Amino acid sequence: MRKDVPSLSKSVGITDGGKGKTVEVNNDFCGAISLRLSELRLGPFRLPARKDLLPFEGEDRNLNYLFLMCTLLFDLKGLGGKVGKEWLHGSEYLFAAMRKRTKTYPALSDPSTLATVNMKEIAHLIANTGSGANNFNKRSVERAEILKATASRLVRDYRGNVSNLIETSEGLLVRKDHKGLIQLMQELEGYADPHFKKGFVFLKFITRLGFFEAIDKENLYVPMDYHVMRVALRTGIIEVKHEDLKRKLKDKLPASSEDDFCIRESAKNALKTIEKTSSFDAFDLDDIFWNIGRSHCHYSHEPMCKTCPGVQCTFESLLNYKCQGKCLLDGVCRGSSTETYRRLMEPSISTTYY
């Protein structure tokens, strides 16, 4: 790491009010997972085709669209619907549905318009993207508030264009003068979460689309969503040290924001350890762990360590990986041999951050 560039890295042991480490990184399992992944022929990793992801032709308009849509990436569990001929889930449904909606109502990706539009109108436009339960009626007012607040700051500080925000950073994610891209984005309501989960998703998009390349890549981390946390817990790359917190996770009981913070921070650091010892960058690891979490390790069923989930499996389409009929981490994942790890779930919380 260059000495002149500040870093986002944190301690690998997260403490709890002086009581000792609540959650910590298990370096042995990080090493085992890193070795397994290095042995597999994965990739090249890819985003959906531009025409299926972006609603416009110009780079500036697409940057604004992605920036605003990524602020909506919270509480998507159970969301799904049919877009065209395909049934999609979670964030895939969000982007497909909102892309279709934005082509009809371009104002949804125009900060200058969103900053002046009535809040109820924004909520209405967001909510009516599907039918029945498969739309964004769930927390649509909160999503509208975040969109409007984020758009207003873009207009006030960056003349309504995300490209101006990116230009201000001069290609750095973190700067000593606090004008790095991550630091600037965290000043906007839609990206104020302490782990910058939505921000890293946005950075993943614009990096792979060729819109941006960070100079200080060491400050890129895996976007820490609930699928990735679940896999981090079950694989054993992080260890929960407090029995009461283990019980909450196994029984799907509400967790505190402090518990959630400890688990997310440790998982981020564990995956950074794997990144440093493997051939994969943070966004590659996000693809791997996220896809395990939404297929073999999905919250809706028991872990499928030695079988393939079939229609839910997205590895072949997204990772160019020939399915072997079982989870690619079977045998090195702690959960594949130990019941107590298989039962671990991500923290149960309600937030607009994740």
N, C-alpha and C positions, 0 to 999 in steps of 0.2 A: 504493500500500500504506500502511496506517495505521502511524504510527511506534510506537504503543504495543503492537503485536502482533508477536511474533517470527516469523521466516520459516524455512521449510525449504530455501529456494533455495540452490543450490551453484554453484561455479565451472563455466563451460562447458568448460573444458579439464581433463581428468583426468590427473594426472601419474603416473609410474611410477618411484618411488625416485630422483628427481633426474635421470633419463635424458631427460626431456622429456615432451611430451604423447603418451600412448599412443592415446587416442581424443579427438576433439574435435567440437564441433557445427559443421556447415557452414551458416552463416546464409543463404547464397544459395539453397541447396536448400530450407531451411525456408521461405523466402519464396515460392519457386515452388510448393511443395506447398500452402501456405496460400492462395495465390491460386487455384489449381485447385479446392480444396475450397470456397472462397467462391463460385465460379462455378456449382457444382453445386446442384441442388435435393435436399438430403438431409434426412431427418427428417420428422415428429418421431421422435426416438429412443424406444424403448420396451423395457421388460422384458416377459418372459412374463406372462400374466394371473396375478393373485394366486392363483387357485385351482390353477394349474399350478406355482406356485413355493412357496407356503407351506402347511404341513400343518395349521395351527391357526387358530382364530378370533381369539384374544386377541393384542394387540400384544406384550406382554411375552414370551409363549411363542414367538412368531415371531422376536423379536429374539434370544432365546437360541438358537433353532434356527439362524438365519443366522450368528450369531457363531461357533458351534461348527463348523458345516459348512464355513465359509470357512477354518478352520485346516487342513482336509484338502486344500486346493488346492495340491498339489505332486506332481510326477512323474506327470502324467496322460497323457503322450504315449502314444498307441496304445490308450488305454482306450476302450471302447465297448460298447454292448449295446442290446438291445431293451427299451424300457419302454412297455408298452401295445402299440400298433401301430406305434410309431415307433422307428427305429434312431438312437441318439444317440451323440455322441462327447465325449470330454474332460470339461470342467466341466459341460456340459449333461447328460451322462449322470450325473455325480456327483450333481448336485442332484435330478434326477428320480428316480434310484434311492434316494438317501438320504431323500427326501421320502416315498416309498412305504414304505421301511423304518421310518421314524420314526412313521408312522401306526400301524404294527403294534407297534412297540416305542418308545413315547414317551420312555423313559429316555434314548435317544440325544440328546435335546435338553434334558435336565434336569440342570443342573450338580450339584445336590445328590445325585442318584443316581449320576451318573458318577464323582463324587469318591470314592464308597465301593465301587463295583462292582469285582470282580476284573478285572485287566488282560486276561486271556485271554478273558473273557466279552465285553469290549468289542471285542477284535480279531475274535472270532467273529461278532458282530453286524455289524461293518463288512464283513467279507469276504464273507459270504453274501448279497450283493445281486444276484447274477447266476449264470451258469453258465460253466464252463470258464474261459477266460482273461478273460472279460468280467465280472470282479468286482474286489473290492479285496483279494484275497489278496496282491497285490503291495504289500509294505511295510505290511501291515495292522497289524503289531505297533507299528511306528513311529507310525502314525496313531493307534492306541489310546493310546500313551504321551502324545502331544501333546494329545489330547482330554481325558484324565484330568488331566494337569498344568494345562491351561487351566481346566477345570471347578473344580479344587481352589482355584485362586487366585480365581476368581469367588466361590466360597463364602466363602473366608477374608476377602476384601477388600470384596466388594460384595453380601453376603448372597445370593449365588447368582443375581443378576439383572443382566443387561447394562444394563437401564434405569437402574440405580443408577450404573453406571460412566459412562454418557452424561451423567447429571444432574450428576455431579461436575465434568465438563469445562466446564459452563456455556456450551455451544455453541461453544467454541473448540477448534480442532485442536491448536494450539501455544500454550503460556502460559509466561511468565517463571518461574513457580513450578513448572513441569514437570507441571502437572495438566491439560494439554490432552488431548483425546481420543486423538490419535495417541500422545502420550507415555505416557499411562496404558495403552493397549493394548500398547505395545511392552514393557511389564513382564511381560506374560503370554507363556508359551512359544510359543503358537500364532501370535503376532504379533511375534516377536523378529527377523524378517529385516531386514537393514540398509536395504532399499528399501521396506519396508512394502507389498509387493505384495498379500498377502492382505488386509491392512488396508484398502487402497484399494478392493478388490473389495467388502468389507463395507460401506464408506462409500457406494459407488455404489448398492448395493442399498437401504440404508436411506434414502438421499437421494431416490431415485426413487420409493420406496414412500411417502414422506411421513412417515417416522418421525423424520427428523433433517434439519436444515439448518445447515450450518456458517456461522459469522459470518465467519471468515477464509478465504474460498474460495481465496485465493491459495496456500494450503498444500495444496490438492488436486492430485494428480498422476495421470497415467495409470498404472494397475497394470502393472508391467513384466514381462510373461510372455514365454515364448519366441517366440510368434507375433509379438508387437509388436516384439521385438528384431530378429527376422529382417527385418521390413519396414523398420525404421529403418535397418538396415545396407544393404539393397538399394536403397532410395530415394536414399541419399546424404545424408540429413539429419545423419548422423554419419559421420566419417571415421576409419578405423583407420590410424594413422600408422606402426606397426611392421610390417615385412614378415613377421616370424616369426608374429605373431598373425594376420595375414591368411591365412597358409598354414594355420594350425590351423583357422580358420573354414571355409576352402574345402574342406579335406580331412576335416572333421568329426573332428578329433583332440581329445583331452581338453584342456580349458583350465584354467588356474589360477583360484582364487577371486578373485585380484587382477584377472585379465583380465575375468572375468565382472562384477566390480564396476564396472570402468571403462566397459564397454559399457553396462550398465544405467543408470549414473548419467548418462552422456552422452545416452543416448536419452531419459531422463526430462527432461533440460534442453532437448533439441531439441524435444520435443513441447510443453513449456511455452512455448517461443518461438513455435511455431505457434499455440498457444492464444491468446497475447497479440495476434496479428495476424490472427486469423480470428474468425468468429462462433460458434465451437464451444468448449464447455468441455472439461475434462479427460476427463470420462466419455463425451462425444460422440466425442472423438478415439480413445478406447479402443475404442468400437464400430467405428469406421471401420478403424483399423489392425489390430485383432484379427480382423475379418472378412476383410480382405485376406489376412492371414496364414494363415487356415484355409481359404481358397478359392484365389484366383489364385496366392498365394505359399506354398502348403502345402509342408511339408517332404518329403512323399512323392512329389513330382513336380517336374519342371522348372517354373520360373515361367511362368505363362500370361498374358503381358502383353497379347496381342492376340486372345485367345480367351476363352470363358467355360467354367469348369469344370463347368457343368451341375448335376448333383445335389449337388455340394459347395458350390455358391454359395448363400450365405445373405443376400445383400444385399437382395433384394426383400422377404423376410419380416421382416428385422430393422431395416432402415434406410429402408423405404418408398422405395426407389430403383429406378427402371425400368432393368433391365439393358441395357446398350448392346452386349453381346457381347464386351466386352473389359474389362480392369482400368480403373477410373476414374482411376488415376494414370498410365496409359500416355502417354508423351510427355514428362512432367515428372519421372518417376521415373528415376533414373540407370540402374537395372538394365534398363529397357525398351530401352536403346540400347547398353549396355556389358556385355559378357560377364563381365568380372571382378567386377562388382557383382552380377550374377545368381547367381553361384556362392557368394556369402557366405551362411553359415548362422549361427545363434545359437551361443553357446559350449556345448560339451558338458561338462556337470558333473553331479554327483550330490549332491543336497541335499534337505533337508526344507523349505527356504524357498520354492522356486518350482515 
